[in-house]
Amino acid sequence: MSASPRSSQPREPILEVRDLRVYFPVLGGVLLRRKGWVKAVDGVDLVLGAGETLGLVGESGCGKSTVGRAIINILRAMNYRVEISGQILYHSREGTVDLNTLDRSAMRPYRSDIQMIFQDPYSSLNPRMTVRQIVEEPLRIHTQKNAAERREEVGWLLEKVGLSAEQANRYPHEFSGGQRQRIGIARALATRPRIVVADEPISALDVSIQAQVINLMQDLQDEFGLSYLFIAHDLSVVRHISDRIAVMYLGDIVETGTSDQVYRAPLHPYSKALLSAVPEPIPGRHHERVRLEGEIPSPLDKPTGCSFHPRCPIAQPSCRTDVPEFTDHGEDRFVACPWV
């Protein structure tokens, strides 16, 4: 996977996430009463520029996928007891709307603009539907195209993602993992979205296929003018596709900056630990390994103060009580740690 230069110029925001909090209830007892909250996302702020890729990276369980699902507004359908607060401001062509305030029917006009590529291409495609039916479904729901026009569009989309129109009548089980993810990408592009949330789109694929999918996504971004929120746990993958990177830990954003800033000179101790685990492609060159003590605390019982302080190698006594604020380090770089 070869690195391509990514722009560091500020872009007009197309999506702004402000103080997003997503709490899932913990139920217990015979009557299933709430006993506590899992604080999956605990005050996240993000800005996605038009035409850019924002990489959201962190360990498994840190809340990355929950942020993505909150943005496309499907969490309440998955768990009606979930508590979601904050703003998810989408700057549409008609004006700015807070997606977090919309119910299912009010959200429908915006679904064509904001699509998602799911992590597992083996479970995200209906095995009972042909590829044509899978890719055609968003066209049938969100457009006025007739059957002939939809058929032609499906063939065109499949060819855009490196498949052929002749494969439209086959079923998902007849394809490899990489091909299935291409089908998922074609489905996401069917409505000509402006924003695509890619939730670990290559983590379930063989390494030999990952670069192909990344390159395809970059080519499609250039052609369609897409804005990506690219969610992953692998910092090296995020670096190659992202203009900017946001590092997430236990429901909080701890550092944001351009791809080169975060990758070449991380500031937050957690970012340094993540980066130190990334193997260098150049023989003899390596990052100094930063080893963290202990396990990630449970979001059911988050530490007070800085959520990272139990594992932080530079933690101070005040870190146990004071929640760190984002500090501006210049050039649109922010770090939630007063000791760097």
Summary of the structure (lengths in Angstrom):
residues: 340
radius of gyration: 20.7
end to end distance: 31.7
largest distance: 67.5
contacts: 1085
relative contact order: 0.15
helix: 34%
strand: 25%
